[in-house]
Amino acid sequence: MAVSSEAAAIIQRKKLQYCRWADHNQFHLFDQIALPEATFSFWEGDGTIYHEFGRDYSFSSREEFINHFTTAFKSLQSYHLVAPAELEQTSPDEIKAIFGCIYHAGIKGSDTEGHETCGGHYYETWVRKGDDWFMKDLKFERIYRKAHSS
């Protein structure tokens, strides 16, 4: 099923907002892009789930995701860059999206501590609500990770 240009534009715009809002620790705005029951998980290329900041990176709701990352990103600086999405409409009210992503992250106030460049793919499900589209599920698979040294 072909994806309409309107739906594609909405999903692409909202993914760009996801990245910008994450980079600026504006997770309180995520109600504009993700459903309350949206799930989020972050995986390594070998199939294991991320375990960072003392927890597994699997979140069963938007609120759980927001609460974790609002705190975690207070001490981090990041920049996410996503590629245009591969889109597949699986039903009139559901679209699967795959976005390539590169991100840079590090501890605020340090030029070297904890800095890394990573890349991977977001695998997402978006659902229609009226004339708008919202993220229902996000899975990120990190396939590249390079820590920077001083």
N, C-alpha and C positions, 0 to 999 in steps of 0.2 A: 504494500500500500504506500503510495507516494505521500511524502510529508509536505504540507502546505508551506508556502514561503512565510506566511504569518506565524505559524507555529514554530518554524525553524528560527525565525528572528527573535521570538520571545524567549525560547530556550537558550539561544546563544547569548542574548543580552543578560539573562538571569545568571548564566554561568560566569560571565565577566563580572557581574556584581558580586557573586559569591567570592571570587578571587580578590577583588578590591576591598570588600568588606572584611574578609579574613585578614588581609595585609594591614588594615587600619584598626583591627580589633573592634569592628562594628557588628558583632554577632547578633546584637539585639534587632538588627534589620532582617534577619533570616526568615522571619515570618512572611516576608514578601516573596520568598523563593522556594521555601520547603514546607511541606505539610507538618502539622504537629506530630503525627505518627511516623514521620520519615525516619528511616534507618540509615546509619552511616558506619562504614567499616573501612579499615586501612590495612593493607596486606603487603608483605614482601613478595618478591618475584618467586621465591621458593614455596609459597603457599602458607607461610606462617603469618599470623597476625602481628602487627606492630605491638610492641610493648615499650612504651616510653612514659616518662613522668609518672611512673609507678602504677600504670594500668594498661590493660589491653585496649586497643583502639577500636572498640565496637560499641556503638551507641544505639539504643533502642527507641530513641525519640529525639525530636529537634531540641527539646529543652535540655536533655542530658548532654547532647553534643555542644550546645551553646554554653552551658555551665562549665563544662570542661575546658573548652578552648578559650573562653573569655579569661579564665585564670591562667592557663598555660601560655597564652600569647602576650600577657602583660610584660614578660621579661624578654620576649623575642621580637626580632624584626624579620620580616619575610617579604618576598615578592613572588607571586604566582603568575605564570604566563601560560595560557591555554591555546591550543590549536582549534581551528574550526571543527565542529562536531561531525562525526558520522552519525546519521540519524536513520532510524527504521521505525515506521509506524506499525505497531503490532495489533492495534485495534483502533476504532475511532477516537477513543479516549486515552490511549497510551502510546508513548513514544520511548524507544530505547535510544540512548545517546552514548557515544564514546568520544571523549576528549583527550588528546595528548596533553601533557603538562610538564613543564619545567618549573622548579621552584628553588629559590635561594633562601636560606634561613640562618640565623645566628643570634647570639645573645646581644641585646641592646647594650650600647656603650663599649663594646669590644670589637676590635677589627679582626680578631682571630678566634676567640673562644667559641666553640660550638658551631662554627660556621660550616655549612655544607651546601652543595648543589645536588639536587635530586631530580629524577624524571620518572614518568610512568603514565598510566592511563586511568582516567575516571570512567567507570561503567555505571550508567545512571538510568533510572526509570522515571519518566515524567508523566503526570496525569493531568487531564483537562478538568478544570473546574469553571464552568460557564465559558467565557471567552478567554480564559487565562490558563496557563500551564504551571504546575508546581512539581518540585522534586519529591518523589516518593521513596527512592532508594538510591544510595550512593555507595559505590565500592571503588576504592582507589588501590591500584596495584603498582607499587614502587619497583621499577626494574633497573634503576640506576641510582647510585649514591656515592658521592665523593666528598669526603671530609677535607676541608682546607686546613693547612698547617701554616704556622708563621714562618 
